[in-house]
Amino acid sequence: MGIRITAVHLTGGDEHEHIAEVEWQNLEWGNTGESSVDELIRWLEEAENVAVVGREARVDVVRSPTGSSWLQAVAQGFWTDELLALPRY
């Protein structure tokens, strides 16, 4: 199953680590929804679930050595700021 992230909600700052919630659209059915980053991380870790942003960027989970996790886009093998460029709500 796949979704396209369409907007982000940040709290406490302007970096990837501050994305708290995302709005998304289901790529297969077209329905929309909203999820916390924690919910989306759990969903992405399930088999065959994929999130994208833009045309080519896949959304992956980044884990710091301190144990915190956040979302960031990857395009052509490089981390990007495409999530931060999305509309905010």
Buried (B, 14 or more C-beta within 10 A) or exposed (E): EBBBBBBBBBEEEEEBBBBBBBBBBEEEEEEEEBBEBEEBBEBBEEEEEBBBBBEEBBBBBBEEEEEEEBBBBBBEEEEBEBBBEBEEE
